[in-house]
Amino acid sequence: MYERMLNKLKKPSITEIHEYIGEYSFLLLNNFEETMNQCYDLKRELRFPFGNNYGWGYKYSHKNKHLCYVFFEKDAITFMLQIGGDLVQKLEKVLLECLPKTKSYWEDRYPCGEGGWIHYRVLNGEELNDVIRLLN
């Protein structure tokens, strides 16, 4: 369950991504893009970053600023966010309004400086809203 698209030699089409992540996750991904496009000059790139274990995903940026990666999984999507520096204090306030799952992802983050990396598997709209809160 939640296997990633790991064939680096075969770049997936939109149709293949849709079929792989499933209808509901594809809808969540579209909702993410629509919401983020309202606030950001969103740029999306299909990438196979970080070696062979992460697989295919989208890299999202605002102008030249990296926002997140979204990795394609069987019937799911996982967001990879980096939060650091002065954003950590702001995040503490945002977490007060977030789901327990979101709080536990932050507590169990991969540390990097004052902040860290979160790998957040989004399975519903409430979780997607938390990811958007974290990014904003």
Stockholm file with secondary structure:
# STOCKHOLM 1.0

chainA/1-136         MYERMLNKLKKPSITEIHEYIGEYSFLLLNNFEETMNQCYDLKRELRFPFGNNYGWGYKYSHKNKHLCYVFFEKDAITFMLQIGGDLVQKLEKVLLECLPKTKSYWEDRYPCGEGGWIHYRVLNGEELNDVIRLLN
#=GR chainA/1-136 SS CCCBCCCTTSCCCHHHHHHHHHHHHHHHHHHHHHHHHHHSCEEEEEECCSSTTTCSEEEEEETTEEEEEEEEETTEEEEEEEECTTHHHHHHHHHTTSCHHHHHHHHTCEEETTEEEEEEEECSHHHHHHHHHHHC
#=GC SS_cons         CCCBCCCTTSCCCHHHHHHHHHHHHHHHHHHHHHHHHHHSCEEEEEECCSSTTTCSEEEEEETTEEEEEEEEETTEEEEEEEECTTHHHHHHHHHTTSCHHHHHHHHTCEEETTEEEEEEEECSHHHHHHHHHHHC
//
